[in-house]
């Protein structure tokens, strides 16, 4: 008897053409809206040196000025351009969010697949994940920064460690449901090696849920970075960040409201874009949603 294995397909094959965009926008508007808005924010952040100005230049004679054609969002209490600091702050938030989501996704995928498929490691790994979930992000960041000093790398580590258990649990649950399916058992009975079974059959089945969870982690990481920077345990003060901008300008809200509103609105729009993209990916990759259509 010949055993036939069937790899799981995550997305339909074929290249995306420009003529397909109206159909994609109609069927999955959240993906287009969230992904387009997030792509626009990334482009604006990367091109910041070309148009935003100097975010660290101080001019005491321009303290707390109102928005004008020269300084679009006004100036803060040190005479710095709020528009330039807001645009450069997007770099910090997006970098921390994307790096944290990537590290948490890769680490959670590796640990989750190992725990879900190799049962001898399951109890040990899950108890370690339970212990990591009990560590508050703020306390971990404070402890790491007190040892090494503030920096984006330490901030990414402090955000990734508490986020990894949720990704690991999600991947593990997906692996447990996939490992008993006939095509996986057929591959094992056919003599396929374990790395090949994991790579071709198990890991592809976890990717849809992993992509959605990564978007959630990215949004949470952006908010966490802003909160830590607001408390003074995030990025160094000389690096523009939406959190430390709000923290340093909160006392001047009644005099110069744009110093708080500009980074706050950008923070909300960025998190909204990531959440819309995550919801759209969930609808796009959900097999039951496809059947309902």
TAMOPE-V421923 format. One record per residue. RES is the residue in one letter. NEAR is the number of other C-alpha atoms within 10 Angstrom. Layout:
RES & NEAR
RES & NEAR
This chain:
X & 3
X & 6
X & 10
X & 11
X & 15
X & 12
X & 16
X & 13
X & 10
X & 14
X & 9
X & 6
X & 7
X & 6
X & 7
X & 9
X & 7
X & 8
X & 8
X & 10
X & 13
X & 12
X & 11
X & 15
X & 13
X & 10
X & 15
X & 18
X & 16
X & 23
X & 24
X & 20
X & 17
X & 24
X & 20
X & 14
X & 19
X & 21
X & 13
X & 12
X & 20
X & 17
X & 12
X & 18
X & 21
X & 14
X & 14
X & 21
X & 14
X & 8
X & 10
X & 18
X & 16
X & 16
X & 21
X & 16
X & 12
X & 16
X & 14
X & 11
X & 9
X & 17
X & 17
X & 23
X & 20
X & 17
X & 16
X & 10
X & 7
X & 8
X & 17
X & 14
X & 23
X & 24
X & 26
X & 28
X & 19
X & 17
X & 18
X & 23
X & 29
X & 29
X & 23
X & 23
X & 28
X & 25
X & 27
X & 25
X & 25
X & 25
X & 22
X & 20
X & 27
X & 23
X & 19
X & 25
X & 27
X & 19
X & 20
X & 28
X & 29
X & 18
X & 19
X & 28
X & 27
X & 16
X & 17
X & 26
X & 23
X & 15
X & 23
X & 31
X & 24
X & 20
X & 24
X & 26
X & 18
X & 10
X & 12
X & 11
X & 13
X & 17
X & 12
X & 11
X & 19
X & 19
X & 11
X & 11
X & 21
X & 14
X & 12
X & 16
X & 16
X & 9
X & 13
X & 13
X & 21
X & 19
X & 12
X & 17
X & 21
X & 19
X & 14
X & 17
X & 18
X & 11
X & 9
X & 9
X & 14
X & 19
X & 14
X & 18
X & 12
X & 18
X & 27
X & 23
X & 20
X & 27
X & 28
X & 26
X & 21
X & 20
X & 27
X & 25
X & 24
X & 20
X & 23
X & 28
X & 21
X & 18
X & 28
X & 25
X & 15
X & 22
X & 23
X & 17
X & 13
X & 20
X & 17
X & 10
X & 12
X & 13
X & 19
X & 21
X & 16
X & 16
X & 21
X & 15
X & 11
X & 13
X & 9
X & 14
X & 11
X & 11
X & 10
X & 12
X & 19
X & 19
X & 12
X & 15
X & 23
X & 25
X & 21
X & 15
X & 21
X & 22
X & 17
X & 20
X & 17
X & 23
X & 19
X & 19
X & 22
X & 25
X & 25
X & 20
X & 28
X & 28
X & 25
X & 20
X & 28
X & 28
X & 20
X & 22
X & 30
X & 27
X & 19
X & 19
X & 23
X & 19
X & 13
X & 17
X & 25
X & 29
X & 26
X & 15
X & 14
X & 9
X & 18
X & 24
X & 27
X & 32
X & 27
X & 27
X & 25
X & 23
X & 18
X & 17
X & 20
X & 15
X & 13
X & 16
X & 13
X & 9
X & 14
X & 22
X & 18
X & 26
X & 30
X & 23
X & 16
X & 20
X & 25
X & 18
X & 12
X & 17
X & 22
X & 13
X & 16
X & 23
X & 23
X & 16
X & 23
X & 26
X & 23
X & 23
X & 27
X & 25
X & 19
X & 22
X & 23
X & 20
X & 18
X & 19
X & 17
X & 14
X & 12
X & 10
X & 11
X & 10
X & 7
X & 6
X & 6
